Amino acid sequence: MSDRQSQIPTIPAEAKLDDRAFFGQHKDRKFRLREPFPGEYTVEFRQFGMHNEDRRRIIVARIAANMARRHNLDYMRIPFLLFADETVEDTDEVLAPILDKIMRDAAAGMGMKRG
């Protein structure tokens, strides 16, 4: 197993099936917000520091078919922690800018310049 493969978290089968069913029923949606399944992203959530576990969420995004094949992925899943009093609406209009900011911040953290 390569170092890269050992860093990829295991997604529970229930989560994969649930995401596939959601996007199958909502063909117009590009994103969804859901609670994590037991054991999903446990290590990553611990890296967020002390927090109430009921604030944990997963942003799930459809990815382009060519990228899915290239990276052997079905959807992109990002662990997300709500602020203590925050409510985030599960709509594409709300989730798209949140995911965009997460991705831009991650790219900046890796030294990538904005294109």
Biotite code that builds the C-alpha atoms (Angstrom):
import biotite.structure as struc

atoms = struc.array([
    struc.Atom([0.000, 0.000, 0.000], chain_id="A", res_id=1, res_name="MET", atom_name="CA", element="C"),
    struc.Atom([1.421, 3.397, -0.971], chain_id="A", res_id=2, res_name="SER", atom_name="CA", element="C"),
    struc.Atom([1.720, 6.285, 1.498], chain_id="A", res_id=3, res_name="ASP", atom_name="CA", element="C"),
    struc.Atom([-1.028, 8.115, -0.383], chain_id="A", res_id=4, res_name="ARG", atom_name="CA", element="C"),
    struc.Atom([-3.410, 5.159, -0.087], chain_id="A", res_id=5, res_name="GLN", atom_name="CA", element="C"),
    struc.Atom([-2.766, 4.815, 3.652], chain_id="A", res_id=6, res_name="SER", atom_name="CA", element="C"),
    struc.Atom([-3.786, 8.476, 4.118], chain_id="A", res_id=7, res_name="GLN", atom_name="CA", element="C"),
    struc.Atom([-7.172, 8.044, 2.428], chain_id="A", res_id=8, res_name="ILE", atom_name="CA", element="C"),
    struc.Atom([-9.859, 7.482, 5.059], chain_id="A", res_id=9, res_name="PRO", atom_name="CA", element="C"),
    struc.Atom([-12.120, 4.494, 4.716], chain_id="A", res_id=10, res_name="THR", atom_name="CA", element="C"),
    struc.Atom([-15.697, 5.509, 3.957], chain_id="A", res_id=11, res_name="ILE", atom_name="CA", element="C"),
    struc.Atom([-18.267, 3.155, 5.502], chain_id="A", res_id=12, res_name="PRO", atom_name="CA", element="C"),
    struc.Atom([-20.315, 1.252, 2.926], chain_id="A", res_id=13, res_name="ALA", atom_name="CA", element="C"),
    struc.Atom([-23.509, 2.693, 4.450], chain_id="A", res_id=14, res_name="GLU", atom_name="CA", element="C"),
    struc.Atom([-22.257, 6.213, 3.768], chain_id="A", res_id=15, res_name="ALA", atom_name="CA", element="C"),
    struc.Atom([-21.421, 5.395, 0.151], chain_id="A", res_id=16, res_name="LYS", atom_name="CA", element="C"),
    struc.Atom([-24.834, 3.835, -0.397], chain_id="A", res_id=17, res_name="LEU", atom_name="CA", element="C"),
    struc.Atom([-26.617, 6.719, 1.331], chain_id="A", res_id=18, res_name="ASP", atom_name="CA", element="C"),
    struc.Atom([-24.795, 9.321, -0.786], chain_id="A", res_id=19, res_name="ASP", atom_name="CA", element="C"),
    struc.Atom([-25.450, 7.371, -3.982], chain_id="A", res_id=20, res_name="ARG", atom_name="CA", element="C"),
    struc.Atom([-29.156, 7.069, -3.101], chain_id="A", res_id=21, res_name="ALA", atom_name="CA", element="C"),
    struc.Atom([-29.410, 10.786, -2.259], chain_id="A", res_id=22, res_name="PHE", atom_name="CA", element="C"),
    struc.Atom([-27.864, 11.935, -5.525], chain_id="A", res_id=23, res_name="PHE", atom_name="CA", element="C"),
    struc.Atom([-29.872, 9.344, -7.437], chain_id="A", res_id=24, res_name="GLY", atom_name="CA", element="C"),
    struc.Atom([-33.072, 10.848, -6.025], chain_id="A", res_id=25, res_name="GLN", atom_name="CA", element="C"),
    struc.Atom([-31.872, 14.465, -6.373], chain_id="A", res_id=26, res_name="HIS", atom_name="CA", element="C"),
    struc.Atom([-30.287, 14.550, -9.821], chain_id="A", res_id=27, res_name="LYS", atom_name="CA", element="C"),
    struc.Atom([-30.309, 18.362, -9.828], chain_id="A", res_id=28, res_name="ASP", atom_name="CA", element="C"),
    struc.Atom([-28.158, 18.611, -6.675], chain_id="A", res_id=29, res_name="ARG", atom_name="CA", element="C"),
    struc.Atom([-24.366, 18.970, -6.711], chain_id="A", res_id=30, res_name="LYS", atom_name="CA", element="C"),
    struc.Atom([-23.823, 19.047, -2.937], chain_id="A", res_id=31, res_name="PHE", atom_name="CA", element="C"),
    struc.Atom([-25.334, 17.704, 0.248], chain_id="A", res_id=32, res_name="ARG", atom_name="CA", element="C"),
    struc.Atom([-24.732, 18.157, 3.960], chain_id="A", res_id=33, res_name="LEU", atom_name="CA", element="C"),
    struc.Atom([-25.177, 15.186, 6.253], chain_id="A", res_id=34, res_name="ARG", atom_name="CA", element="C"),
    struc.Atom([-24.137, 13.835, 9.626], chain_id="A", res_id=35, res_name="GLU", atom_name="CA", element="C"),
    struc.Atom([-21.225, 11.400, 9.587], chain_id="A", res_id=36, res_name="PRO", atom_name="CA", element="C"),
    struc.Atom([-21.810, 7.681, 9.909], chain_id="A", res_id=37, res_name="PHE", atom_name="CA", element="C"),
    struc.Atom([-20.179, 5.929, 12.904], chain_id="A", res_id=38, res_name="PRO", atom_name="CA", element="C"),
    struc.Atom([-16.441, 5.726, 12.355], chain_id="A", res_id=39, res_name="GLY", atom_name="CA", element="C"),
    struc.Atom([-16.460, 8.092, 9.375], chain_id="A", res_id=40, res_name="GLU", atom_name="CA", element="C"),
    struc.Atom([-13.610, 10.633, 9.476], chain_id="A", res_id=41, res_name="TYR", atom_name="CA", element="C"),
    struc.Atom([-13.042, 10.061, 13.206], chain_id="A", res_id=42, res_name="THR", atom_name="CA", element="C"),
    struc.Atom([-9.329, 10.884, 12.962], chain_id="A", res_id=43, res_name="VAL", atom_name="CA", element="C"),
    struc.Atom([-9.961, 13.997, 10.881], chain_id="A", res_id=44, res_name="GLU", atom_name="CA", element="C"),
    struc.Atom([-12.604, 15.302, 13.275], chain_id="A", res_id=45, res_name="PHE", atom_name="CA", element="C"),
    struc.Atom([-10.231, 14.808, 16.225], chain_id="A", res_id=46, res_name="ARG", atom_name="CA", element="C"),
    struc.Atom([-7.773, 17.110, 14.465], chain_id="A", res_id=47, res_name="GLN", atom_name="CA", element="C"),
    struc.Atom([-10.336, 19.922, 14.815], chain_id="A", res_id=48, res_name="PHE", atom_name="CA", element="C"),
    struc.Atom([-9.699, 19.937, 18.581], chain_id="A", res_id=49, res_name="GLY", atom_name="CA", element="C"),
    struc.Atom([-12.250, 19.807, 21.374], chain_id="A", res_id=50, res_name="MET", atom_name="CA", element="C"),
    struc.Atom([-15.825, 20.095, 20.129], chain_id="A", res_id=51, res_name="HIS", atom_name="CA", element="C"),
    struc.Atom([-19.262, 18.593, 20.608], chain_id="A", res_id=52, res_name="ASN", atom_name="CA", element="C"),
    struc.Atom([-19.674, 15.616, 18.313], chain_id="A", res_id=53, res_name="GLU", atom_name="CA", element="C"),
    struc.Atom([-23.184, 16.763, 17.359], chain_id="A", res_id=54, res_name="ASP", atom_name="CA", element="C"),
    struc.Atom([-21.560, 19.621, 15.397], chain_id="A", res_id=55, res_name="ARG", atom_name="CA", element="C"),
    struc.Atom([-19.874, 17.204, 12.968], chain_id="A", res_id=56, res_name="ARG", atom_name="CA", element="C"),
    struc.Atom([-21.059, 17.192, 9.372], chain_id="A", res_id=57, res_name="ARG", atom_name="CA", element="C"),
    struc.Atom([-19.889, 15.890, 6.009], chain_id="A", res_id=58, res_name="ILE", atom_name="CA", element="C"),
    struc.Atom([-20.154, 17.963, 2.847], chain_id="A", res_id=59, res_name="ILE", atom_name="CA", element="C"),
    struc.Atom([-20.566, 15.584, -0.085], chain_id="A", res_id=60, res_name="VAL", atom_name="CA", element="C"),
    struc.Atom([-20.016, 16.852, -3.628], chain_id="A", res_id=61, res_name="ALA", atom_name="CA", element="C"),
    struc.Atom([-20.497, 15.281, -7.027], chain_id="A", res_id=62, res_name="ARG", atom_name="CA", element="C"),
    struc.Atom([-17.284, 15.211, -8.990], chain_id="A", res_id=63, res_name="ILE", atom_name="CA", element="C"),
    struc.Atom([-16.716, 15.169, -12.731], chain_id="A", res_id=64, res_name="ALA", atom_name="CA", element="C"),
    struc.Atom([-16.825, 11.697, -14.259], chain_id="A", res_id=65, res_name="ALA", atom_name="CA", element="C"),
    struc.Atom([-13.276, 11.915, -15.633], chain_id="A", res_id=66, res_name="ASN", atom_name="CA", element="C"),
    struc.Atom([-11.928, 12.901, -12.210], chain_id="A", res_id=67, res_name="MET", atom_name="CA", element="C"),
    struc.Atom([-13.932, 10.130, -10.556], chain_id="A", res_id=68, res_name="ALA", atom_name="CA", element="C"),
    struc.Atom([-12.399, 7.525, -12.864], chain_id="A", res_id=69, res_name="ARG", atom_name="CA", element="C"),
    struc.Atom([-8.892, 8.955, -12.527], chain_id="A", res_id=70, res_name="ARG", atom_name="CA", element="C"),
    struc.Atom([-8.971, 8.963, -8.722], chain_id="A", res_id=71, res_name="HIS", atom_name="CA", element="C"),
    struc.Atom([-11.283, 5.971, -8.224], chain_id="A", res_id=72, res_name="ASN", atom_name="CA", element="C"),
    struc.Atom([-13.789, 8.073, -6.281], chain_id="A", res_id=73, res_name="LEU", atom_name="CA", element="C"),
    struc.Atom([-17.546, 8.210, -6.322], chain_id="A", res_id=74, res_name="ASP", atom_name="CA", element="C"),
    struc.Atom([-18.008, 11.569, -4.535], chain_id="A", res_id=75, res_name="TYR", atom_name="CA", element="C"),
    struc.Atom([-15.786, 14.035, -2.731], chain_id="A", res_id=76, res_name="MET", atom_name="CA", element="C"),
    struc.Atom([-16.458, 14.085, 1.017], chain_id="A", res_id=77, res_name="ARG", atom_name="CA", element="C"),
    struc.Atom([-15.168, 16.820, 3.307], chain_id="A", res_id=78, res_name="ILE", atom_name="CA", element="C"),
    struc.Atom([-15.423, 16.718, 7.116], chain_id="A", res_id=79, res_name="PRO", atom_name="CA", element="C"),
    struc.Atom([-16.975, 19.979, 8.319], chain_id="A", res_id=80, res_name="PHE", atom_name="CA", element="C"),
    struc.Atom([-17.515, 21.317, 11.820], chain_id="A", res_id=81, res_name="LEU", atom_name="CA", element="C"),
    struc.Atom([-20.421, 23.645, 12.543], chain_id="A", res_id=82, res_name="LEU", atom_name="CA", element="C"),
    struc.Atom([-19.867, 26.581, 14.876], chain_id="A", res_id=83, res_name="PHE", atom_name="CA", element="C"),
    struc.Atom([-21.628, 26.221, 18.238], chain_id="A", res_id=84, res_name="ALA", atom_name="CA", element="C"),
    struc.Atom([-24.728, 28.203, 17.252], chain_id="A", res_id=85, res_name="ASP", atom_name="CA", element="C"),
    struc.Atom([-24.524, 27.733, 13.483], chain_id="A", res_id=86, res_name="GLU", atom_name="CA", element="C"),
    struc.Atom([-27.168, 26.306, 11.216], chain_id="A", res_id=87, res_name="THR", atom_name="CA", element="C"),
    struc.Atom([-26.184, 25.535, 7.644], chain_id="A", res_id=88, res_name="VAL", atom_name="CA", element="C"),
    struc.Atom([-28.946, 24.999, 5.123], chain_id="A", res_id=89, res_name="GLU", atom_name="CA", element="C"),
    struc.Atom([-28.553, 21.884, 2.986], chain_id="A", res_id=90, res_name="ASP", atom_name="CA", element="C"),
    struc.Atom([-28.843, 23.582, -0.403], chain_id="A", res_id=91, res_name="THR", atom_name="CA", element="C"),
    struc.Atom([-26.416, 23.907, -3.295], chain_id="A", res_id=92, res_name="ASP", atom_name="CA", element="C"),
    struc.Atom([-26.609, 27.707, -3.043], chain_id="A", res_id=93, res_name="GLU", atom_name="CA", element="C"),
    struc.Atom([-25.350, 27.615, 0.566], chain_id="A", res_id=94, res_name="VAL", atom_name="CA", element="C"),
    struc.Atom([-22.902, 24.709, 0.303], chain_id="A", res_id=95, res_name="LEU", atom_name="CA", element="C"),
    struc.Atom([-21.123, 25.749, -2.931], chain_id="A", res_id=96, res_name="ALA", atom_name="CA", element="C"),
    struc.Atom([-19.452, 28.869, -1.470], chain_id="A", res_id=97, res_name="PRO", atom_name="CA", element="C"),
    struc.Atom([-18.548, 27.003, 1.740], chain_id="A", res_id=98, res_name="ILE", atom_name="CA", element="C"),
    struc.Atom([-16.810, 24.248, -0.205], chain_id="A", res_id=99, res_name="LEU", atom_name="CA", element="C"),
    struc.Atom([-15.160, 26.805, -2.484], chain_id="A", res_id=100, res_name="ASP", atom_name="CA", element="C"),
    struc.Atom([-13.671, 28.579, 0.550], chain_id="A", res_id=101, res_name="LYS", atom_name="CA", element="C"),
    struc.Atom([-12.483, 25.298, 2.072], chain_id="A", res_id=102, res_name="ILE", atom_name="CA", element="C"),
    struc.Atom([-10.764, 24.334, -1.178], chain_id="A", res_id=103, res_name="MET", atom_name="CA", element="C"),
    struc.Atom([-9.177, 27.777, -1.669], chain_id="A", res_id=104, res_name="ARG", atom_name="CA", element="C"),
    struc.Atom([-7.895, 27.785, 1.917], chain_id="A", res_id=105, res_name="ASP", atom_name="CA", element="C"),
    struc.Atom([-6.461, 24.282, 1.452], chain_id="A", res_id=106, res_name="ALA", atom_name="CA", element="C"),
    struc.Atom([-4.770, 25.298, -1.802], chain_id="A", res_id=107, res_name="ALA", atom_name="CA", element="C"),
    struc.Atom([-3.304, 28.414, -0.182], chain_id="A", res_id=108, res_name="ALA", atom_name="CA", element="C"),
    struc.Atom([-2.058, 26.287, 2.715], chain_id="A", res_id=109, res_name="GLY", atom_name="CA", element="C"),
    struc.Atom([-0.171, 24.136, 0.200], chain_id="A", res_id=110, res_name="MET", atom_name="CA", element="C"),
    struc.Atom([1.382, 27.194, -1.417], chain_id="A", res_id=111, res_name="GLY", atom_name="CA", element="C"),
    struc.Atom([-0.773, 27.134, -4.529], chain_id="A", res_id=112, res_name="MET", atom_name="CA", element="C"),
    struc.Atom([-1.421, 30.490, -6.093], chain_id="A", res_id=113, res_name="LYS", atom_name="CA", element="C"),
    struc.Atom([-4.894, 31.557, -7.019], chain_id="A", res_id=114, res_name="ARG", atom_name="CA", element="C"),
    struc.Atom([-5.535, 31.109, -10.719], chain_id="A", res_id=115, res_name="GLY", atom_name="CA", element="C"),
])
